[in-house]
Amino acid sequence: MLAGMNVNVWDVADQVERLVRAGFAGHVVDPVRLADPGVALDEL
């Protein structure tokens, strides 16, 4: 994950930033889990 966007969900900005930073560090996020609304961003 190299970019993120947050629209009208104010309490996830920190999690989105951590995912983007992890992506730049070379970590891969499972796109299926990322697309699943039942998986919390902290679990990715």
PQR file with spaces between the fields and no chain letter, atoms N, CA, C, O and H, PARSE charges and radii, in Angstrom:
ATOM       1  N    MET     1       0.858   -1.163    0.000 -0.4000 1.5000
ATOM       2  CA   MET     1       0.000    0.000    0.000 -0.0000 2.0000
ATOM       3  C    MET     1       0.903    1.225    0.000  0.5500 1.7000
ATOM       4  O    MET     1       1.751    1.381    0.879 -0.5500 1.4000
ATOM       5  N    LEU     2       0.719    2.092   -0.987 -0.4000 1.5000
ATOM       6  CA   LEU     2       1.567    3.280   -1.094 -0.0000 2.0000
ATOM       7  C    LEU     2       0.796    4.579   -0.942  0.5500 1.7000
ATOM       8  O    LEU     2       1.398    5.652   -0.897 -0.5500 1.4000
ATOM       9  H    LEU     2       0.030    1.966   -1.701  0.4000 1.0000
ATOM      10  N    ALA     3      -0.524    4.500   -0.861 -0.4000 1.5000
ATOM      11  CA   ALA     3      -1.333    5.701   -0.679 -0.0000 2.0000
ATOM      12  C    ALA     3      -2.621    5.326    0.026  0.5500 1.7000
ATOM      13  O    ALA     3      -3.057    4.176   -0.020 -0.5500 1.4000
ATOM      14  H    ALA     3      -1.013    3.628   -0.897  0.4000 1.0000
ATOM      15  N    GLY     4      -3.217    6.291    0.670 -0.4000 1.5000
ATOM      16  CA   GLY     4      -4.484    6.050    1.356 -0.0000 2.0000
ATOM      17  C    GLY     4      -5.347    7.292    1.292  0.5500 1.7000
ATOM      18  O    GLY     4      -4.850    8.406    1.123 -0.5500 1.4000
ATOM      19  H    GLY     4      -2.864    7.226    0.707  0.4000 1.0000
ATOM      20  N    MET     5      -6.638    7.087    1.429 -0.4000 1.5000
ATOM      21  CA   MET     5      -7.566    8.209    1.407 -0.0000 2.0000
ATOM      22  C    MET     5      -8.623    7.959    2.472  0.5500 1.7000
ATOM      23  O    MET     5      -9.094    6.835    2.640 -0.5500 1.4000
ATOM      24  H    MET     5      -7.042    6.183    1.567  0.4000 1.0000
ATOM      25  N    ASN     6      -8.982    8.988    3.172 -0.4000 1.5000
ATOM      26  CA   ASN     6      -9.954    8.897    4.239 -0.0000 2.0000
ATOM      27  C    ASN     6     -11.063    9.903    3.961  0.5500 1.7000
ATOM      28  O    ASN     6     -10.800   11.098    3.830 -0.5500 1.4000
ATOM      29  H    ASN     6      -8.599    9.902    3.036  0.4000 1.0000
ATOM      30  N    VAL     7     -12.292    9.429    3.872 -0.4000 1.5000
ATOM      31  CA   VAL     7     -13.416   10.317    3.598 -0.0000 2.0000
ATOM      32  C    VAL     7     -14.466   10.127    4.690  0.5500 1.7000
ATOM      33  O    VAL     7     -15.101    9.076    4.780 -0.5500 1.4000
ATOM      34  H    VAL     7     -12.506    8.458    3.979  0.4000 1.0000
ATOM      35  N    ASN     8     -14.638   11.147    5.508 -0.4000 1.5000
ATOM      36  CA   ASN     8     -15.677   11.198    6.536 -0.0000 2.0000
ATOM      37  C    ASN     8     -15.599   10.081    7.579  0.5500 1.7000
ATOM      38  O    ASN     8     -16.615    9.743    8.188 -0.5500 1.4000
ATOM      39  H    ASN     8     -14.122   12.001    5.435  0.4000 1.0000
ATOM      40  N    VAL     9     -14.435    9.514    7.793 -0.4000 1.5000
ATOM      41  CA   VAL     9     -14.234    8.567    8.888 -0.0000 2.0000
ATOM      42  C    VAL     9     -13.015    9.087    9.646  0.5500 1.7000
ATOM      43  O    VAL     9     -11.881    8.742    9.310 -0.5500 1.4000
ATOM      44  H    VAL     9     -13.611    9.789    7.299  0.4000 1.0000
ATOM      45  N    TRP    10     -13.238    9.895   10.641 -0.4000 1.5000
ATOM      46  CA   TRP    10     -12.171   10.680   11.243 -0.0000 2.0000
ATOM      47  C    TRP    10     -11.276    9.883   12.181  0.5500 1.7000
ATOM      48  O    TRP    10     -10.153   10.307   12.452 -0.5500 1.4000
ATOM      49  H    TRP    10     -14.158   10.175   10.914  0.4000 1.0000
ATOM      50  N    ASP    11     -11.731    8.759   12.677 -0.4000 1.5000
ATOM      51  CA   ASP    11     -10.943    8.045   13.679 -0.0000 2.0000
ATOM      52  C    ASP    11     -10.001    6.995   13.096  0.5500 1.7000
ATOM      53  O    ASP    11      -9.496    6.160   13.846 -0.5500 1.4000
ATOM      54  H    ASP    11     -12.643    8.415   12.457  0.4000 1.0000
ATOM      55  N    VAL    12      -9.748    7.004   11.802 -0.4000 1.5000
ATOM      56  CA   VAL    12      -8.855    6.013   11.194 -0.0000 2.0000
ATOM      57  C    VAL    12      -7.618    6.639   10.545  0.5500 1.7000
ATOM      58  O    VAL    12      -6.838    5.932    9.908 -0.5500 1.4000
ATOM      59  H    VAL    12     -10.159    7.683   11.193  0.4000 1.0000
ATOM      60  N    ALA    13      -7.431    7.924   10.692 -0.4000 1.5000
ATOM      61  CA   ALA    13      -6.304    8.597   10.033 -0.0000 2.0000
ATOM      62  C    ALA    13      -4.965    8.009   10.469  0.5500 1.7000
ATOM      63  O    ALA    13      -4.074    7.830    9.638 -0.5500 1.4000
ATOM      64  H    ALA    13      -8.065    8.499   11.209  0.4000 1.0000
ATOM      65  N    ASP    14      -4.808    7.707   11.748 -0.4000 1.5000
ATOM      66  CA   ASP    14      -3.541    7.141   12.229 -0.0000 2.0000
ATOM      67  C    ASP    14      -3.287    5.756   11.641  0.5500 1.7000
ATOM      68  O    ASP    14      -2.157    5.435   11.273 -0.5500 1.4000
ATOM      69  H    ASP    14      -5.531    7.853   12.423  0.4000 1.0000
ATOM      70  N    GLN    15      -4.332    4.935   11.553 -0.4000 1.5000
ATOM      71  CA   GLN    15      -4.174    3.593   10.993 -0.0000 2.0000
ATOM      72  C    GLN    15      -3.821    3.654    9.511  0.5500 1.7000
ATOM      73  O    GLN    15      -2.984    2.884    9.041 -0.5500 1.4000
ATOM      74  H    GLN    15      -5.249    5.196   11.852  0.4000 1.0000
ATOM      75  N    VAL    16      -4.452    4.560    8.777 -0.4000 1.5000
ATOM      76  CA   VAL    16      -4.145    4.718    7.351 -0.0000 2.0000
ATOM      77  C    VAL    16      -2.698    5.166    7.180  0.5500 1.7000
ATOM      78  O    VAL    16      -1.989    4.662    6.309 -0.5500 1.4000
ATOM      79  H    VAL    16      -5.132    5.186    9.159  0.4000 1.0000
ATOM      80  N    GLU    17      -2.262    6.103    8.000 -0.4000 1.5000
ATOM      81  CA   GLU    17      -0.876    6.571    7.914 -0.0000 2.0000
ATOM      82  C    GLU    17       0.100    5.425    8.197  0.5500 1.7000
ATOM      83  O    GLU    17       1.109    5.296    7.504 -0.5500 1.4000
ATOM      84  H    GLU    17      -2.838    6.513    8.707  0.4000 1.0000
ATOM      85  N    ARG    18      -0.185    4.593    9.204 -0.4000 1.5000
ATOM      86  CA   ARG    18       0.698    3.456    9.507 -0.0000 2.0000
ATOM      87  C    ARG    18       0.760    2.478    8.341  0.5500 1.7000
ATOM      88  O    ARG    18       1.833    1.961    8.030 -0.5500 1.4000
ATOM      89  H    ARG    18      -1.005    4.698    9.767  0.4000 1.0000
ATOM      90  N    LEU    19      -0.369    2.216    7.691 -0.4000 1.5000
ATOM      91  CA   LEU    19      -0.376    1.316    6.538 -0.0000 2.0000
ATOM      92  C    LEU    19       0.454    1.871    5.385  0.5500 1.7000
ATOM      93  O    LEU    19       1.195    1.130    4.739 -0.5500 1.4000
ATOM      94  H    LEU    19      -1.240    2.636    7.944  0.4000 1.0000
ATOM      95  N    VAL    20       0.334    3.171    5.126 -0.4000 1.5000
ATOM      96  CA   VAL    20       1.100    3.789    4.044 -0.0000 2.0000
ATOM      97  C    VAL    20       2.593    3.738    4.367  0.5500 1.7000
ATOM      98  O    VAL    20       3.406    3.397    3.508 -0.5500 1.4000
ATOM      99  H    VAL    20      -0.267    3.773    5.651  0.4000 1.0000
ATOM     100  N    ARG    21       2.949    4.074    5.600 -0.4000 1.5000
ATOM     101  CA   ARG    21       4.364    4.024    5.996 -0.0000 2.0000
ATOM     102  C    ARG    21       4.912    2.603    5.884  0.5500 1.7000
ATOM     103  O    ARG    21       6.046    2.405    5.448 -0.5500 1.4000
ATOM     104  H    ARG    21       2.289    4.351    6.298  0.4000 1.0000
ATOM     105  N    ALA    22       4.108    1.617    6.276 -0.4000 1.5000
ATOM     106  CA   ALA    22       4.541    0.222    6.162 -0.0000 2.0000
ATOM     107  C    ALA    22       4.742   -0.157    4.706  0.5500 1.7000
ATOM     108  O    ALA    22       5.672   -0.895    4.382 -0.5500 1.4000
ATOM     109  H    ALA    22       3.187    1.778    6.631  0.4000 1.0000
ATOM     110  N    GLY    23       3.881    0.339    3.819 -0.4000 1.5000
ATOM     111  CA   GLY    23       4.024    0.067    2.396 -0.0000 2.0000
ATOM     112  C    GLY    23       5.325    0.615    1.841  0.5500 1.7000
ATOM     113  O    GLY    23       5.991   -0.046    1.043 -0.5500 1.4000
ATOM     114  H    GLY    23       3.125    0.939    4.082  0.4000 1.0000
ATOM     115  N    PHE    24       5.690    1.822    2.260 -0.4000 1.5000
ATOM     116  CA   PHE    24       6.954    2.402    1.806 -0.0000 2.0000
ATOM     117  C    PHE    24       8.154    1.660    2.386  0.5500 1.7000
ATOM     118  O    PHE    24       9.247    1.701    1.820 -0.5500 1.4000
ATOM     119  H    PHE    24       5.149    2.359    2.907  0.4000 1.0000
ATOM     120  N    ALA    25       7.947    0.978    3.523 -0.4000 1.5000
ATOM     121  CA   ALA    25       9.023    0.196    4.134 -0.0000 2.0000
ATOM     122  C    ALA    25       9.127   -1.197    3.512  0.5500 1.7000
ATOM     123  O    ALA    25      10.002   -1.976    3.888 -0.5500 1.4000
ATOM     124  H    ALA    25       7.059    0.945    3.982  0.4000 1.0000
ATOM     125  N    GLY    26       8.239   -1.516    2.561 -0.4000 1.5000
ATOM     126  CA   GLY    26       8.317   -2.794    1.866 -0.0000 2.0000
ATOM     127  C    GLY    26       7.346   -3.850    2.341  0.5500 1.7000
ATOM     128  O    GLY    26       7.356   -4.967    1.822 -0.5500 1.4000
ATOM     129  H    GLY    26       7.528   -0.883    2.255  0.4000 1.0000
ATOM     130  N    HIS    27       6.502   -3.531    3.316 -0.4000 1.5000
ATOM     131  CA   HIS    27       5.520   -4.494    3.798 -0.0000 2.0000
ATOM     132  C    HIS    27       4.343   -4.574    2.826  0.5500 1.7000
ATOM     133  O    HIS    27       3.938   -3.564    2.251 -0.5500 1.4000
ATOM     134  H    HIS    27       6.493   -2.624    3.738  0.4000 1.0000
ATOM     135  N    VAL    28       3.805   -5.759    2.649 -0.4000 1.5000
ATOM     136  CA   VAL    28       2.702   -5.983    1.715 -0.0000 2.0000
ATOM     137  C    VAL    28       1.409   -6.192    2.501  0.5500 1.7000
ATOM     138  O    VAL    28       1.382   -6.953    3.469 -0.5500 1.4000
ATOM     139  H    VAL    28       4.133   -6.579    3.116  0.4000 1.0000
ATOM     140  N    VAL    29       0.353   -5.521    2.087 -0.4000 1.5000
ATOM     141  CA   VAL    29      -0.968   -5.679    2.696 -0.0000 2.0000
ATOM     142  C    VAL    29      -1.795   -6.585    1.798  0.5500 1.7000
ATOM     143  O    VAL    29      -1.831   -6.399    0.582 -0.5500 1.4000
ATOM     144  H    VAL    29       0.375   -4.903    1.301  0.4000 1.0000
ATOM     145  N    ASP    30      -2.456   -7.562    2.396 -0.4000 1.5000
ATOM     146  CA   ASP    30      -3.320   -8.475    1.654 -0.0000 2.0000
ATOM     147  C    ASP    30      -4.511   -7.682    1.113  0.5500 1.7000
ATOM     148  O    ASP    30      -5.307   -7.178    1.905 -0.5500 1.4000
ATOM     149  H    ASP    30      -2.427   -7.713    3.384  0.4000 1.0000
ATOM     150  N    PRO    31      -4.660   -7.555   -0.209 -0.5600 1.5000
ATOM     151  CA   PRO    31      -5.746   -6.739   -0.768  0.2800 2.0000
ATOM     152  C    PRO    31      -7.132   -7.286   -0.448  0.5500 1.7000
ATOM     153  O    PRO    31      -8.090   -6.517   -0.360 -0.5500 1.4000
ATOM     154  N    VAL    32      -7.256   -8.579   -0.276 -0.4000 1.5000
ATOM     155  CA   VAL    32      -8.562   -9.161    0.064 -0.0000 2.0000
ATOM     156  C    VAL    32      -8.969   -8.725    1.468  0.5500 1.7000
ATOM     157  O    VAL    32     -10.115   -8.335    1.694 -0.5500 1.4000
ATOM     158  H    VAL    32      -6.478   -9.204   -0.348  0.4000 1.0000
ATOM     159  N    ARG    33      -8.035   -8.792    2.404 -0.4000 1.5000
ATOM     160  CA   ARG    33      -8.338   -8.358    3.772 -0.0000 2.0000
ATOM     161  C    ARG    33      -8.553   -6.849    3.832  0.5500 1.7000
ATOM     162  O    ARG    33      -9.401   -6.378    4.590 -0.5500 1.4000
ATOM     163  H    ARG    33      -7.104   -9.109    2.220  0.4000 1.0000
ATOM     164  N    LEU    34      -7.794   -6.084    3.041 -0.4000 1.5000
ATOM     165  CA   LEU    34      -7.949   -4.636    3.012 -0.0000 2.0000
ATOM     166  C    LEU    34      -9.341   -4.247    2.515  0.5500 1.7000
ATOM     167  O    LEU    34      -9.917   -3.273    3.000 -0.5500 1.4000
ATOM     168  H    LEU    34      -7.105   -6.467    2.425  0.4000 1.0000
ATOM     169  N    ALA    35      -9.882   -4.985    1.567 -0.4000 1.5000
ATOM     170  CA   ALA    35     -11.197   -4.690    1.012 -0.0000 2.0000
ATOM     171  C    ALA    35     -12.343   -5.173    1.898  0.5500 1.7000
ATOM     172  O    ALA    35     -13.495   -4.791    1.687 -0.5500 1.4000
ATOM     173  H    ALA    35      -9.414   -5.777    1.173  0.4000 1.0000
ATOM     174  N    ASP    36     -12.035   -6.002    2.878 -0.4000 1.5000
ATOM     175  CA   ASP    36     -13.064   -6.578    3.744 -0.0000 2.0000
ATOM     176  C    ASP    36     -13.420   -5.590    4.859  0.5500 1.7000
ATOM     177  O    ASP    36     -12.576   -5.305    5.709 -0.5500 1.4000
ATOM     178  H    ASP    36     -11.100   -6.311    3.049  0.4000 1.0000
ATOM     179  N    PRO    37     -14.641   -5.064    4.878 -0.5600 1.5000
ATOM     180  CA   PRO    37     -15.023   -4.097    5.925  0.2800 2.0000
ATOM     181  C    PRO    37     -15.061   -4.733    7.311  0.5500 1.7000
ATOM     182  O    PRO    37     -15.105   -4.015    8.310 -0.5500 1.4000
ATOM     183  N    GLY    38     -15.045   -6.040    7.394 -0.4000 1.5000
ATOM     184  CA   GLY    38     -15.045   -6.719    8.690 -0.0000 2.0000
ATOM     185  C    GLY    38     -13.667   -6.829    9.326  0.5500 1.7000
ATOM     186  O    GLY    38     -13.545   -7.227   10.484 -0.5500 1.4000
ATOM     187  H    GLY    38     -15.009   -6.623    6.582  0.4000 1.0000
ATOM     188  N    VAL    39     -12.619   -6.474    8.566 -0.4000 1.5000
ATOM     189  CA   VAL    39     -11.259   -6.528    9.095 -0.0000 2.0000
ATOM     190  C    VAL    39     -10.841   -5.114    9.503  0.5500 1.7000
ATOM     191  O    VAL    39     -10.810   -4.201    8.678 -0.5500 1.4000
ATOM     192  H    VAL    39     -12.718   -6.151    7.625  0.4000 1.0000
ATOM     193  N    ALA    40     -10.524   -4.951   10.771 -0.4000 1.5000
ATOM     194  CA   ALA    40     -10.103   -3.643   11.266 -0.0000 2.0000
ATOM     195  C    ALA    40      -8.751   -3.255   10.677  0.5500 1.7000
ATOM     196  O    ALA    40      -7.904   -4.120   10.451 -0.5500 1.4000
ATOM     197  H    ALA    40     -10.549   -5.693   11.442  0.4000 1.0000
ATOM     198  N    LEU    41      -8.545   -1.983   10.429 -0.4000 1.5000
ATOM     199  CA   LEU    41      -7.286   -1.527    9.853 -0.0000 2.0000
ATOM     200  C    LEU    41      -6.099   -1.889   10.739  0.5500 1.7000
ATOM     201  O    LEU    41      -5.006   -2.146   10.235 -0.5500 1.4000
ATOM     202  H    LEU    41      -9.234   -1.281   10.613  0.4000 1.0000
ATOM     203  N    ASP    42      -6.302   -1.911   12.046 -0.4000 1.5000
ATOM     204  CA   ASP    42      -5.223   -2.271   12.969 -0.0000 2.0000
ATOM     205  C    ASP    42      -4.778   -3.716   12.785  0.5500 1.7000
ATOM     206  O    ASP    42      -3.652   -4.058   13.146 -0.5500 1.4000
ATOM     207  H    ASP    42      -7.190   -1.701   12.456  0.4000 1.0000
ATOM     208  N    GLU    43      -5.637   -4.574   12.229 -0.4000 1.5000
ATOM     209  CA   GLU    43      -5.299   -5.985   12.027 -0.0000 2.0000
ATOM     210  C    GLU    43      -4.502   -6.218   10.759  0.5500 1.7000
ATOM     211  O    GLU    43      -3.985   -7.316   10.551 -0.5500 1.4000
ATOM     212  H    GLU    43      -6.552   -4.296   11.935  0.4000 1.0000
ATOM     213  N    LEU    44      -4.391   -5.216    9.911 -0.4000 1.5000
ATOM     214  CA   LEU    44      -3.675   -5.375    8.654 -0.0000 2.0000
ATOM     215  C    LEU    44      -2.202   -5.152    8.870  0.5500 1.7000
ATOM     216  O    LEU    44      -1.419   -5.242    7.924 -0.5500 1.4000
ATOM     217  H    LEU    44      -4.811   -4.325   10.080  0.4000 1.0000
